[in-house]
Amino acid sequence: MITLARLLLLLLLFLVLFLSSSASKAASAVSQDEDSSSASSIISRFRQYLQINTAQPKPNYHEAADFLISQANSLSLESQVLEFVQGKPLVLLKWPGKKPALPSILLNSHTDVVPSEHHKWAHPPFDAHLDSATGNIYARGSQDMKCVGMQYLEAIRKLKASPSFRQPLRTVYLSFVPDEEIGGHPGAEMFAHSEVFQKMNVGVVLDEGLASPDDFYRVFYAERSPMWLVIKATGPPGHGAKLYDNSAMENLLKSIESIRRFRAAQFDLVKSGSRAEGEVISVNMAFLKAGTPSPTGFVMNLQPSEAQAGFDIRVPPAADHLSLEIRIAEEWAPSSRNMTFELGQFKQKASVYDKFGKPMLTAHDGSNPWWGLLEEAIKNANGKVGKPEIFPASTDARYFREQGLPAIGFSPMANTPILLHDHNEFLNKDEYLKGIDAYESIIKAFASFDERTSDDESKAEL
Ligand SMILES: *[C@@H]1O[C@H](CO)[C@@H](O)[C@H](O)[C@H]1NC(C)=O
């Protein structure tokens, strides 16, 4: 016979069992949370992303997209995959703001990396080897620019866990775009021209920068526009032993001498410290093509009737493009010397003006509130900011600047050698973690920024 007392005792026992099991569940959830925010799990997620082989020309984009979407899910971010070109997914994530009418923040990064010569690396480029003595993480993409893509996500993880923040005022978007390393057409370019992009009402874009060997982070407000120049000389062919004027080789060499003098003068400005690398016109010879092939190499006793040379030229936005083109036509490939030239634009037609006809520069003075916010936010995260620079090569930022948007190039890597596209590309794990703090501070500042309030405030001051 079951007495009332026994029944009560049984009930009590059940209650105790139930409570203790739910308590242990809660405890394990807490430890999981702590675990996902620990430095070791942050590093392990970075390494996981680095281990996905997204090297051109055959990037494993779908694996990268799956990984990024799983990250987005763990952060409760909205996600969608856009394919402007089949097989080239662009992952777009959204963290909705409390005031969705305000222009949004776009955090852009590319998912592809350049190829590597595996045998010249100390550690395989897709192992993401973490050197225990130095903390360096070796991988293709560790600097360019999988670091940045993951740092955005980790910064959001921190902000979501921070009781003083939790939700942005402005909507924050993250785009993980394909094919930056081969010109960005199916990625950032088509994205920036898309209807989806229009609807996002983007107010400011963050994109990649470069590592800095010293204490100061580098920030970029513009980039040089690339120009490919191929010059071609023709002249009468002749015996290898004959001295005569106007051979194709002689005519080409005169041009090369002239181009070399120009290059040296530009380089001297950099060497003397009077100009930064991004502020001069760089000219580098990319190929030389001449000679009459023979089974063992080239015919030696013959002066050829044609010779060509190709140059990679990078022009800063403020340079005088017209005078450069005159120089090319009159000195580097003059028709009077029987020379012709083609101005093959690198990758695509790179205009120096945005769609409103303004130079493609992001203002870095008081007229652009984002610039001040960025510098302030980096300082608040104990980072130092160098003086604004022009990016020496090309990035996807140009597609956003083309739309008239402010775009800032920034990859938080101080005290780091510049190894993008080089063998043994690495990033130190502590530097990576510091970069997350910088982004946490920047995203917080950007996403909380209410133009109307600050306008009102400045009016009140007047
Ligand atoms: C250009 O080509 C013409 C025709 O072959 C030739 O007569 C002339 O000498 C050449 N001039 C130079 C500067 O090479």
The ligand as an SDF file (V2000), in Angstrom:
LIG
                    3D

 14 14  0  0  0  0  0  0  0  0999 V2000
   60.0670   53.9370  -90.6250 C   0  0  0  0  0  0  0  0  0  0  0  0
   59.6940   53.0430  -91.6580 O   0  0  0  0  0  0  0  0  0  0  0  0
   59.9400   53.5290  -92.9520 C   0  0  0  0  0  0  0  0  0  0  0  0
   59.4080   52.5230  -93.9300 C   0  0  0  0  0  0  0  0  0  0  0  0
   59.9080   51.2440  -93.6780 O   0  0  0  0  0  0  0  0  0  0  0  0
   61.4210   53.8050  -93.1240 C   0  0  0  0  0  0  0  0  0  0  0  0
   61.6870   54.3160  -94.3830 O   0  0  0  0  0  0  0  0  0  0  0  0
   61.8840   54.7590  -92.0700 C   0  0  0  0  0  0  0  0  0  0  0  0
   63.2790   54.9310  -92.1170 O   0  0  0  0  0  0  0  0  0  0  0  0
   61.5240   54.2810  -90.6790 C   0  0  0  0  0  0  0  0  0  0  0  0
   61.8570   55.2980  -89.7010 N   0  0  0  0  0  0  0  0  0  0  0  0
   62.3570   55.0340  -88.5110 C   0  0  0  0  0  0  0  0  0  0  0  0
   62.6950   56.2070  -87.6400 C   0  0  0  0  0  0  0  0  0  0  0  0
   62.5070   53.8880  -88.1040 O   0  0  0  0  0  0  0  0  0  0  0  0
  1  2  1  0
  1 10  1  0
  2  3  1  0
  3  4  1  0
  3  6  1  0
  4  5  1  0
  6  7  1  0
  6  8  1  0
  8  9  1  0
  8 10  1  0
 10 11  1  0
 11 12  1  0
 12 13  1  0
 12 14  2  0
M  END
$$$$
